[in-house]
Amino acid sequence: MISLLVDENFNGHIVEGLTRLDPGLDLVDVQDVGLAAVPDPDILEWAARHGQVLLTHDRQTIPAFA
């Protein structure tokens, strides 16, 4: 199963739809793991360390760090 980390700016309606389609989805918000307002490289590092894919709409800064 894919583990997902949801960035602060990710559309909540999409998250709701995903969890409705799969209630057992392994999905964690950055706020829930203490990553709110944390720099993007640190969020990406945390996601990689925990085997999670980052869901984000941040096309401005995340790609440069990824």
Secondary structure as UniProt FT lines:
FT   STRAND          3..6
FT   TURN            8..9
FT   HELIX           12..21
FT   TURN            23..24
FT   STRAND          26..29
FT   HELIX           30..33
FT   TURN            36..37
FT   HELIX           40..49
FT   TURN            50..51
FT   STRAND          52..55
FT   TURN            59..61
FT   HELIX           62..65
//
